[in-house]
Amino acid sequence: MPTGKLLGSLFVALPLLCCGCSSGRNSAASESQDRYFLLTVNRQIPYWQTAGAGFAKAAAELGVQGAVAGPESYDPKAEQQEFRLVTQSKPAGILVSPADPVLMGPDIDAAIAAGIPVITVDTDASASKRLSFIGTNNYEAGRMGGEIVSRSLQGRGNVLIFTMPEQTNFNERYRGYMEILAAYPHITMLPVVDIKGDPQIAFEETQKVIANGKAKVDAFVCLDALGGKGVAKALNEGHVSGKTVIAMDSDPETLEWIRKGYIQGTIAQRPFTMGFVGLKMLEDLHRHKPRSLEVAWAKEPFAPVPSFVNTGVIWIDKQNVDAFARALAKP
């Protein structure tokens, strides 16, 4: 794709999230310097729309410009290309959720070297020179899920996990689940399913499980925001009940399947908080520039930002799903 064409499409989102600048920031040069980006894959899914809402609220409070960018599908290479284009526009700062941290690491380092603050959200690139990571303690979220599954199964049954093995945050959740479930000798972990960012794969794989009956599955665990609704839909269409289904995040369809009883509950992250806090941290770094962005701040006693901001999780089940949905509708 020609660079000019992609860059043009990249900035289409700006009017949606841009907020009027204060009187001291009205020049074109000032507006350019006060532009921030939130970059991710699958940017149209509810999870990232919620993160974008937090990002936009912070932009409005600060009087700066913000835009959400990135491919609408799960495409790590397209995200890398757009990250490079964003960097070329010399923004005041970038929040990025790197779908492939290894792929994105050198580009994050290049942006830091160019004097552009970069903070990772939701998914970390810990080997890069990013300044901070804002998101969930995914290992602890996995342990939480593991405890819930073990109680639901009463220590006995077969568990099928849906994930995307190339994403570090999902791997941390998986590690947490496995640490808990490994303590139960009568719980068997079946081979994981890579859904590749597509809930249809979770739906189809669950249909196969129902149809062939070769491996009885007692619990379905989804480590991403999309898989849970695919599993629930397949169980519903197959008239299968009594299964433990643990989802991730608060997609509206996931919440509806909780109400219907096909999903026991979901571990919801706080993407709004990630976008909101992330932009405020970037703005502070832009206004109060540290002596260098290339210092290993995680090892510095006087670091201007924390190396990790844990935004926490919320367990949602039938008991609190309606209250959560009402709160979600009024950020």
C-alpha positions, 0 to 999 in steps of 0.5 A: 500500500502506498505510504501517502494513501495509508497515512491519509487513512490513518488520520481519518480518526482524528476528528472523532477524538480531537479536542479543542486546544486551550488558548495557549496551544492554538498555533499549528506548530503547537497542535502538531506537538500536542497530538497523541496516538493510541495504536492497536490491532482490532481497533473496532472491537468494543474493548478498544472502543472503550480504551479509546473513550478513556483516551478521548476523555483524557484528551478533552481534560488536557486540551490536546489532540488524540487519535486511535489508529491501527488495523481493524483486523488482527494484523501485527504487520499492518500495526507495525506499518502504521506505527512507523507512519505515526512515528514519522508524523512526530507526535507528542507521544504514543500508546501502543498495544503491540500484537507482536512485541518482538516484531514491534520492539525495534520500532518502539526503540526507534521512536524512543531514540527520536524523542517520542515517548512510548508507553505500552498498554494491555500488551507489553513489549518488555524487551523494548525501551518503552517507558512504562506498561499500563495494563493487567497483571495477566499472570494474576488474572490467570490464577484468578481464573484457574481458581474459579475453574477448579471450584466449578469443576470440583477438582475433576474434568477436562479443560479446553483453552482458547488463546493466541500463543504469540501474544505475551499477555495471553501467555501470562494468563495461561501460565497463571491458569496452569499454575493453579490447575496443575495442582489438581491431578484429576483435571486434564488440560486438552491441547490449546486452540489458537483462535487467531483473533477470530471468534468464529474459530472458537465457535467452529472448534466448539462445534467440532467438540460437540459433534465428534464427542471424542474428548469430553470437555467440561470447561472452556476457558477463553483468554481473549476478549472475543472467544467466549461469545463464540463458545457460548453461541456454539453451545447454545446452538448445540443445545449443550448446557451445564458446561463451565465457560470462563471468558475475558473482558466485557464485550456486550455479547459476552455479557448477554451470554452471562445473562443467558447462563452459557457463560459462567463469568468473565474476567474484565480488564479496565481498558478505559483506565488504560487509555485515560491514565496512559494519555495523562502520563504521556502528556506529563512526559511531554510537558516535563521532559526527562533528561533522556528517554533512553535511560533504563528507567526501570532500574533508576531510583528517580524514574519519572514514571512507574515501570508498570501500572496495574489497572486491575480486573473485575469478576462479572457473573450473573450477580453483578452483570446488570450493574456492570453494564449500567456503569459501562454505559456511563463512563 
